[in-house]
Amino acid sequence: MDRALQPSPFRLHAELRFLSWLHDTCLCPYEYYQVTWYMSWSPCVECAEELTTFLAGHRNVTLTIYVARLYYHQFPVYKNRLQALIKKGATVKVMFFRDFLYCWRRFVYNDFKRFYDWPNLHKNSLHYYKTLQHILE
């Protein structure tokens, strides 16, 4: 794989930081955990692989990931890892305006300051949605 596409070993992506934190909380095997993420990008190859392994070993955890964009979706290895992650039970959804608005209100400004979308937001979301559907076929 192209070294430029690999994450630095000195920086952990958000997905791996979360898994590290979750492992440290000592997951109870008798409890059910539902995790929802809102992310700028879908997981990279390494993160998707780690998440797939994690979900395979923790049937009591479900993961839903809302993404603004698909990470290097044109490369087969990224498509394959995303497919494997979804086959292990993760749900991946593309964010649309309502999802961005929810994030804005819930995590950025909860006093309902106006959220300004950007040009082509719907068009871009629709493009990534269709691309994700194609990957999942």
C-alpha positions in Angstrom: 0.0 0.0 0.0 1.2 3.5 -0.7 2.9 4.9 2.4 1.3 8.3 1.9 -2.1 6.7 2.5 -1.2 5.1 5.9 -1.8 6.9 9.2 1.3 8.0 11.1 2.3 5.5 13.9 2.6 8.5 16.2 -1.0 9.6 15.7 -4.1 7.5 16.3 -7.2 8.1 14.4 -10.4 8.8 16.3 -11.6 5.3 15.8 -8.5 3.7 17.4 -8.5 6.2 20.2 -12.1 5.3 21.0 -11.4 1.5 20.9 -8.5 2.1 23.3 -10.8 4.0 25.6 -13.5 1.4 25.3 -11.1 -1.4 26.1 -9.9 0.5 29.2 -13.5 0.8 30.5 -13.6 -3.0 30.9 -16.6 -3.9 28.8 -19.1 -6.1 30.6 -19.9 -9.1 28.4 -23.5 -9.1 29.8 -24.2 -5.5 28.9 -25.3 -4.3 25.5 -23.6 -1.2 24.0 -24.9 0.9 21.2 -22.3 3.3 19.8 -23.0 6.1 17.3 -20.2 8.2 15.7 -20.4 11.3 13.5 -17.3 11.5 11.5 -15.8 13.6 8.6 -14.5 10.5 6.8 -15.3 6.8 6.7 -12.6 4.7 8.4 -9.3 4.2 6.7 -8.1 0.7 5.9 -6.3 0.2 9.2 -9.1 1.5 11.3 -11.8 -0.5 9.4 -9.7 -3.6 10.0 -9.4 -2.9 13.7 -13.1 -2.1 14.0 -14.0 -5.3 12.2 -11.8 -7.4 14.5 -13.2 -5.6 17.5 -16.9 -6.2 16.5 -16.1 -9.8 15.7 -14.9 -10.3 19.3 -17.6 -8.1 20.9 -21.1 -9.3 19.8 -22.6 -7.1 22.5 -21.5 -3.9 20.8 -23.3 -2.3 17.8 -21.7 0.5 15.9 -23.4 3.1 13.7 -21.1 5.5 11.8 -22.4 8.6 10.1 -19.9 10.0 7.6 -19.6 13.2 5.6 -17.3 11.6 3.0 -16.0 8.2 2.0 -12.3 7.8 2.5 -10.4 6.8 -0.7 -13.5 5.0 -1.9 -12.1 4.6 -5.4 -9.4 2.1 -4.3 -10.6 -1.5 -4.0 -8.8 -2.2 -0.7 -10.8 0.6 1.0 -14.0 -0.7 -0.5 -13.2 -4.2 0.7 -12.4 -3.2 4.2 -15.6 -1.1 4.4 -17.6 -4.0 3.1 -16.0 -6.3 5.7 -16.8 -3.8 8.5 -20.4 -3.7 7.5 -20.6 -7.5 7.2 -19.4 -7.7 10.9 -22.4 -5.6 11.9 -21.4 -2.0 11.7 -23.8 0.4 10.0 -22.4 3.1 7.8 -24.5 6.0 6.7 -23.8 9.1 4.7 -24.7 12.4 6.4 -27.2 14.7 4.9 -28.3 18.2 6.0 -30.5 16.9 8.9 -27.5 14.9 10.2 -25.2 17.9 10.0 -27.8 20.1 11.7 -28.3 17.5 14.5 -24.5 17.5 15.1 -24.4 21.3 15.1 -27.1 21.5 17.6 -26.0 18.6 19.8 -22.3 19.0 19.8 -21.4 22.5 18.6 -24.0 25.1 19.5 -26.8 23.8 21.6 -28.4 27.3 21.9 -29.6 26.9 18.2 -27.3 29.4 16.5 -28.0 29.1 12.8 -26.3 26.3 11.0 -25.1 27.5 7.5 -24.8 24.7 5.1 -22.3 25.0 2.2 -22.9 25.0 -1.6 -23.6 21.5 -3.0 -24.1 19.9 0.4 -27.1 17.9 -0.7 -25.4 17.1 -4.1 -22.3 15.8 -2.4 -24.2 13.8 0.2 -26.3 12.2 -2.5 -23.1 11.4 -4.5 -21.5 9.7 -1.4 -24.8 7.9 -0.6 -25.0 6.4 -4.1 -21.4 5.5 -4.0 -21.8 3.7 -0.6 -24.9 1.9 -2.0 -22.8 0.7 -4.9 -20.0 -0.5 -2.6 -22.5 -2.5 -0.6 -24.0 -4.2 -3.6 
